[in-house]
Amino acid sequence: MVHVVITDLTRMSGTRICIAGYSLENGRPIECIRPELTFDSLVESWLYSSEGVMRPFAVADFTLLQHRPSPPHIEDWIVERRYTLVTDFAPDLIEPVSRRRVPSRSNSSTIAKSSPSTVGLCRRKPRHDRSVRFVRGASSG
């Protein structure tokens, strides 16, 4: 099992969702991971477990079954349907994740670096803005 801190949560069409985060090693972010299921789409009900609700800055243990990159989504991993929610909110992870260097999708060079000042707390957005992203890169210009 791999600890993953959730950094992104997007509502797609219907009840489908997309989540992404970083695997953790000794509390430090290592690799971007976007969990997917073998045959089904992730749906909102999947976010709820007996341990709590998976949301941004939750930490969950996933069993990674197969790396399935499909450019530009090189972070895609097939995971087992069941996961363990380690904690539903880990604010101490905000700074380490915000300092990750963001690799370019076309090559491995760095295109931007986030700073702690670019990380904010969740604010309720208008309904048409269905994506919540807590970590964003600084301007590359």
N, C-alpha and C positions, 0 to 999 in steps of 0.2 A: 504494500500500500504506500501511496505517496501523499504527503500533506500538500494541499493546494490552497492558497489564499485567493479568494474570489475577488476580482477587480472589476469585472464587467458583467452586466446582466441586461439583456435586451428582450423585449416582448416582440415576437415576430407576428405573423398573421394567426388569427384564432387564439389557441392556447399555447402555441409553440413558443419556445424560448431559446435563447442562445446565452451561454455563460462562458467566461474565460477567466484565467487567473495565472498565477505563477506557482510552480512547485517550490517547496521550501526545503532547505538543507541547513540544519543548525540555525533556524530562524531567518535565514537569508534567502531572497528570491533567486532561483536558478534558471528556470526555463518556462516560457509561456506555454500554457496548455488550454486547449478548448475541448472539453469533454463532449463526446458524442456516443450514442448507443449503436449497436450493430445493425439493428433493423428498424428501430423506431426513432422518431424525433423526440427531443426533450420537450416536456410540457410543464406548465405551471405547477401542477400537483406534485411533480417530481421534486420540487424545491422544499417540500414539507416532509419532515421525518420525526420520529419520536424524540430526537434530541433537540429539535427546534426548526428554524427556517433558514435555508441557505439564502444569503443576501450578500451584497458587496461587503468585503472584509470579514466574511465568515471564513473559517478554515475547515476544509473537509478532507477526509482520507478517501482516495480513489484507488481502485485496482486498475492500472493501465494494462490493457490487453494487446493493443496494436497501434503503432504510430501510423496514421493514415494521412500524410500530407497531400493536399491537392491545391497547388499554387493558385491564388496567393495565400491560401490558408495552410501554412506550413506547421501550425500549432495544433492541428487536429489529432486527437487520440480517441480510440474506441475504449470505453471504460465499462466495467460491470455496472449493471443497473443500480445495485445497492452500494451505498456509500455510508460513511460514518461522519457525522457532523462533530468536529472536535470542539469548536466554539462558534457561536453565531455572530460574534463581533470581536475583532481583535485590533483595536485602534493602535496598539504598539507596532503593528506591521505597516502602518501608513508610510512612515518615513523610509524604511528599507525598500519598499516597492517603488516609491516615487523617485528614488535615485537610480533606478535601472536605466541602462542605456538602451535606446530603442534601435534595433537593427533594421536596415533597409530591407524590403522584401526582395529587391532585385539582386542584392549582394550582401556581404556580411559587414559592410562599413557602417559606422554609426552616423545617423542623420540628425538625431536630437538627443538632448539629455533633459530629463525632468528635474525640477527642483521642488523642495518641500512647499514653496509658495504656490505651486500650481495644483496642489491637492486641496480639495474642499470637502465639506460635509454635504450630505445629500440634501438637496432642496427639491420640493415638489415642483415638477415641471408641468407645462400644459399637456393635456392628454395626447396631442399629436406627436410630442417628443417622447417616444417610448423607450429610448435607450438611456441607461444610466452608466456613465463612465466616470470613475473617480480619479483616475491617473491619466494625465495627458502630457505629451511632450512639449517642451518649450519650442518657440518658433525657430525654424531652421534657417530663416532668412537673415 
